[in-house]
Amino acid sequence: MKKILKELWDDPTRICMYLGYFTGVITALMGVLAIVEGFIYNGFGSKGWLTALIGLGLVGIGALCLAMFWFIWNVFKPWLFRHLHIPI
């Protein structure tokens, strides 16, 4: 915990990365839970498949969130800082 707080103090933009990862992982887990819940509680009928599809959408949104914040952190931030002549 101390290490994370020190990293945030040294580079406040890291909070964007941590929030992105947290949001993506939680959303993907909610999607997996919706898929499982759709089949357990609603069976394999149309209701179960609809709930599972919604869950799959949540998994996709979570993965997109993770990818977006990874891209911002690893690709866009160094490019932006290099062009603004800010030391990383």
C-alpha positions in Angstrom: 0.0 0.0 0.0 2.8 2.4 0.9 4.5 1.6 -2.5 1.3 2.4 -4.4 0.8 5.7 -2.5 4.4 6.7 -3.2 4.0 5.9 -6.9 0.8 8.1 -6.9 2.6 10.9 -5.2 5.5 10.7 -7.7 3.3 10.4 -10.7 -0.4 11.4 -10.2 -1.4 10.2 -13.7 -1.0 6.7 -12.4 -4.4 7.0 -10.7 -5.9 7.0 -14.2 -4.3 3.6 -14.9 -5.3 2.1 -11.6 -8.9 3.4 -12.0 -9.0 2.0 -15.5 -7.8 -1.4 -14.5 -10.2 -1.5 -11.5 -13.2 -0.5 -13.6 -12.4 -3.0 -16.4 -11.9 -5.9 -14.0 -15.0 -5.2 -12.0 -17.1 -4.8 -15.2 -15.7 -8.0 -16.7 -16.5 -9.9 -13.4 -20.0 -8.5 -13.4 -20.4 -9.8 -17.0 -19.2 -13.3 -16.0 -21.6 -13.2 -13.1 -24.4 -12.2 -15.4 -23.6 -15.0 -17.8 -23.6 -17.6 -14.9 -26.7 -16.1 -13.4 -28.5 -16.1 -16.7 -28.1 -19.8 -17.2 -28.5 -20.9 -13.5 -31.7 -18.9 -12.7 -33.3 -18.6 -16.1 -32.3 -21.9 -17.6 -31.3 -22.3 -21.3 -34.5 -20.7 -22.6 -34.7 -17.3 -24.3 -34.4 -15.5 -21.0 -31.2 -17.3 -20.0 -29.6 -16.5 -23.4 -30.7 -12.9 -23.2 -29.1 -12.5 -19.7 -26.0 -14.2 -20.9 -25.8 -11.9 -23.9 -26.0 -8.9 -21.6 -23.3 -10.5 -19.5 -21.1 -11.0 -22.6 -21.6 -7.3 -23.4 -20.4 -6.4 -19.9 -17.3 -8.6 -20.4 -16.7 -6.8 -23.7 -17.1 -3.4 -22.1 -14.7 -4.4 -19.3 -12.1 -5.6 -21.8 -12.5 -2.4 -23.8 -12.0 -0.4 -20.6 -8.8 -2.3 -19.8 -7.5 -1.9 -23.4 -8.3 1.8 -23.5 -6.5 2.6 -20.3 -3.6 0.4 -21.3 -3.3 2.3 -24.5 -3.6 5.7 -22.8 -0.9 4.7 -20.3 1.6 2.9 -22.5 1.2 4.6 -25.9 -0.5 8.0 -25.7 1.0 9.3 -22.5 4.7 8.8 -23.5 3.9 10.3 -27.0 2.2 13.3 -25.5 4.9 13.9 -22.9 7.6 13.6 -25.5 5.9 16.2 -27.8 5.2 18.6 -24.9 8.9 18.1 -23.8 7.8 17.1 -20.3 10.2 14.7 -18.6 8.6 11.3 -17.9 
